[in-house]
Amino acid sequence: MRLPFFGSSRNPVCRPMMPEWCRSAAVIHKSFFERPWSAAEIEGMLRQSDTVADVATDGAGRALVGFAISRVLAPEAELLTIAVGRSSQGAGVGRMLLSAHLARVSAHGAGHVFLEVDEGNASALRLYRSFGFQQVGLRPGYYPRKDGSKATALVLRVDLH
């Protein structure tokens, strides 16, 4: 199943994630998190029946520009991660990817989605809020930082139906 969003080979295309994208996804993930996931960890998630994972690639399907992974335990889902490569940020890839990903999560039976996000991640918060995510909780000291401190995570939720 391929979910095209733009017509040109230069514009990103969203599609379900396959194991061959795990190494590239791990590289993107490493650029954002103090404790990044390895390619093997991502591939292990793909093998789980409750995982929904999508990638955004260049239109030709040669390069990964972003990915999203959720765990669905209907009627709930948790967005475990969404990341867009730094060189593709600001071009609408995150919005396109999140839109397609939430549609697939919904098709897998999720009525609402939860996620955690660093309270200081303003661009992610803008994106999530534009999709209707609302804060429903707080996790102080949740994310480790490189300097040894810990960042607070906001717990957000959106209803899909």
JONORFEN-V651397 format. One record per residue. N is the residue number from 1. SS is DSSP state (@ for helix, = for strand, . for the rest). PHI is phi in radians with two decimals (NA if undefined). Layout:
# JONORFEN-V651397
n = (N,N)
ss = (SS,SS)
phi = (PHI,PHI)
This chain:
# JONORFEN-V651397
n = (1,2,3,4,5,6,7,8,9,10,11,12,13,14,15,16,17,18,19,20,21,22,23,24,25,26,27,28,29,30,31,32,33,34,35,36,37,38,39,40,41,42,43,44,45,46,47,48,49,50,51,52,53,54,55,56,57,58,59,60,61,62,63,64,65,66,67,68,69,70,71,72,73,74,75,76,77,78,79,80,81,82,83,84,85,86,87,88,89,90,91,92,93,94,95,96,97,98,99,100,101,102,103,104,105,106,107,108,109,110,111,112,113,114,115,116,117,118,119,120,121,122,123,124,125,126,127,128,129,130,131,132,133,134,135,136,137,138,139,140,141,142,143,144,145,146,147,148,149,150,151,152,153,154,155,156,157,158,159,160,161)
ss = (.,=,=,.,.,.,.,.,.,.,.,.,=,=,=,=,.,.,@,@,@,@,@,@,@,@,@,@,@,@,.,.,.,.,.,.,.,.,@,@,@,@,@,@,@,@,.,.,.,.,=,=,=,=,=,=,=,.,.,.,.,.,.,=,=,=,=,=,=,=,=,=,=,.,.,=,=,=,=,=,=,=,=,=,.,@,@,@,.,.,.,.,@,@,@,@,@,@,@,@,@,@,@,@,@,@,@,.,.,.,.,=,=,=,=,=,=,=,.,.,.,@,@,@,@,@,@,@,@,@,.,.,.,=,=,=,=,=,=,=,=,=,=,=,.,.,.,.,.,=,=,=,=,=,=,=,=,=,=,.,.)
phi = (NA,-2.13,-2.00,-1.28,-2.11,-2.43,-1.48,-1.49,-1.22,-1.51,-1.63,-1.14,-2.24,-1.78,-2.69,-1.02,-1.33,-2.01,-0.96,-1.15,-1.63,-1.09,-1.11,-1.15,-1.11,-1.11,-1.12,-1.10,-1.04,-1.08,-1.35,-2.09,-2.16,-1.13,-2.04,-1.32,-1.47,-1.44,-1.05,-1.13,-1.14,-1.12,-1.10,-1.07,-1.11,-1.07,-1.32,-1.41,-1.17,-1.62,-1.63,-2.07,-2.37,-2.32,-2.18,-1.95,-2.09,-1.07,-0.95,-1.39,1.33,-1.65,-2.28,-1.39,-2.00,-3.05,-2.73,-2.46,-2.34,-2.26,-1.96,-1.94,-2.21,-0.84,-1.63,-1.90,-2.47,-2.13,-1.34,-1.33,-2.87,-2.50,-2.57,-2.13,-0.92,-0.97,-1.26,-1.87,-1.23,1.46,-1.89,1.53,-1.13,-1.05,-1.11,-1.09,-1.14,-1.13,-1.06,-1.12,-1.14,-1.11,-1.12,-1.21,-1.09,-1.08,-1.11,-1.58,1.78,-1.38,-1.71,-2.63,-2.22,-1.92,-2.75,-2.04,-2.48,-1.03,-1.05,-1.60,-1.56,-1.07,-1.18,-1.14,-1.09,-1.06,-1.07,-1.09,-1.15,-1.17,-1.65,1.66,-1.12,-2.18,-1.23,-2.20,-2.99,-2.52,-2.22,-1.09,1.13,-1.48,-1.79,-1.28,-1.92,-1.06,-1.44,1.63,-1.35,-2.26,-1.66,-1.41,-1.80,-1.63,-1.68,-2.05,-2.50,-2.36,-1.59,-1.59,-1.99)
